[in-house]
Amino acid sequence: MTVLKDWRLAVSLVLAHILLYITFSDRDIFWYIYTAANLFFISFVIINEKIDDKQKTTNFIKYGLLSGLLLYLLFWIGHLLLPILPFSLEKQVTSMYKWYSPQFSWHYIVLLLVFIPGEELFWRGFIQKRLSNHFNDLTAILVSASLYASIFIYSEKIVWMLAALVAGLFWGALYAWKRSIPTLIISHLVFDLLLIIFLPLH
């Protein structure tokens, strides 16, 4: 089966773009629609793909914690460089925190229990895994990370697309190395807790 004949891959990408277009169409509905989108991602993957977990519990916790800290460090360094970059990226970061940070208790709950598992299951556990059936690991990482970043075009924030691309490459490489969705979820959890809640970069 060639990648062009993988209809589940094609359909899932089209639906992802439709859902994210709706998600970013109105800031007031962001948390509702992105929650629904990630619940769809989770359901779609459970129905269509076996979930990888090739690490022992102690290993996926260890690698998840360390990789989450490392990715946050990379973003912290990147944030220091924002003032010298074009496109007013620093202002975009500030506006992202202003408009999309969690405000209510249920926001934090869905961030941790829906957004993070949904993104990792779908973009790494399904999209990248499907691509790796047709390409080598490096190509699968590059393409899946680019596709992951592409859905944030509807946010109209270049910095969000860049952040998604960097994170997608990082988690894509981690997935290719460890083949463990729980490792990715722990990594993403640690990263988001630092970036959004404990040590925001603004």
N, C-alpha and C positions, 0 to 999 in steps of 0.2 A: 504494500500500500504506500503510495507516494503521499507527500504532504498535501498536494493539491486535492487528493481524494479523501482526505481526513475531514469529513463533513462536521464531525463534532467539534474539532478544533476551529474550523471556520465559523460555525454557528455561534460558538461560545464567545469568540472575539467580537462578532457583530453585536451580540447581545450586551457584552461588556461596554462597548462604546455607546450603545443606546442608553443603558442605565446610567453611565457616568455623564452623558450629555444632560439627562434629566436631573441628575444629582446636582450639577453645578448651574442649572438654569435659574435657581432661586436659592439664595443663602438660607432663607427661612425653612426650607425643606431638606437641607443638606443631610442632617443627621437621620432623618426618617428614610430618605431614599437610599442613602449609602448603607444604612442598616439592612434594608430590603435587598439591595444589590449583593451584599456579602452573604446574606442568608441564601440567596440564589446560588452564589458561587459554591458555597459549602454543599448544598443539596446536589448541584450538578456534578461535582467531583465525586461525592459519595456514590452516586448512581453510575457514573461512567468510568471511574478509575480506581485502581487499588492504591491505598495510601501507604507510602513507603515509611518504614521505621526500622532501619538496620543498625541502630545503636542501642546499647544498654542504657538503662535509666540514668545511671551516674554519668555516663559519657555525654548523653544529649543535654543534660543539665549543665555540665561543665563547659562544653563547647558553646552551648547557647548563651550562657552568661558571659563568657570571655568574648565571643564574637559580637554580642550586643554592645558591650563596653567599647570594643575596638571601633565599631561603626560610629558610635557616638563621638569618639575621639576624632575620627576623620571628619565628621560634620563640624565639630568645634573648630578644627583647624581651617576648614573651608569657610566657616563664618568669619574668621579673622581676615580672610582674603576678600570678602565681599566688597568692602569700600573701594578697592582698586579695580573692580570689574565693572563692565558697562551694564546698561539696561535698568539701573536703579534697583538692583536685586535686593539690597538691604531693606529698601522700603517695601518690597514685595513680601519679604519675610515678616516684617512687622504687621502688614495687613493680613497675612495668613493667620498669624497668631490671634489677631483681633477678631476676625470673622469666623474662624473654624475651630478654635480651641474649645474643649469641653466646658459647658456652663452648668449643667445639671448632673445630678448623681447618675441618672440613667445613661448619660453620655459616656461616663467613665466605664460603666458596665458593658455597654455595647462595643466600646473601643477595645477593651481587653478580651471580651468573650466572643465577639462577632467579627469586628474589622480585622484584627490580627490573624486569627485562624482562617478567615475567609480569603484574605489576600494570599497567604502562604499556600493554602491548599490549591487555590485556583492558578496563581501565576507560576509557582514553582512545581507544585505537585501535579498539576494538569498540563498547563501550557508548555512549560519547559520540558516536562517528561515526555509529552507527545512529540515535541520538536526533536528530542534526543533519539527518538526512534528513526528519524530521517537524516539527522546531521550528527557531526561529532559534538562533544561536550562544549567546546569553545563556541562554536556557531550557535548551539542551542542557548547558551548563556547570553550571548550578544543579542540574538533575535528576541528572546523572551523578555530581556530587560528593556529593550527598545519598545516592545509592544506594551509592557507595563507602564512605561513612561508616557506612551502615546495617549492613554486614556485621560491623562491630566491636562491635555491641551484645552479641555473645556473649562478648566479653572481660570484660563487666561493669565496664568502665572508661569513665566519661564522658569523661575526658581523651583517651582513644584515639580515640573517635568525633569529638571536637572537632578533634583533630590531623589526622585523616583528612579531615574536611570542609574545613579550611583548605588542606591540601595538595592536595586534589582540586580546589578552586576555582582555586588557583594554577596547577597543571599543566593543568587544563582550559582556562584562559585562554591559557596558553602554546601548547597544542595548536591551539586555534582560530586563534591568530595565525600560527604557523609551520607547522602541518600536517606535523610531522616527529617520528616516533616516536624516532629516534636522539637528537634534541635532548632529549626527555623522559627517555630512559634515562640520558643523561649528567647531566642536572639531578638526577634522583632518586639517582644514584650519588654525586654530590658531596654532596648533602644527607645521605644515610645515612652516608657515611663520617665526616662531621663530627658528626652527631647521635649516632651509635651507637659510633663507634670513637675518633675523635681529640678531640672536644670535647663529650662527653656533658653534658646539662643536668641534672645531679644531684650 
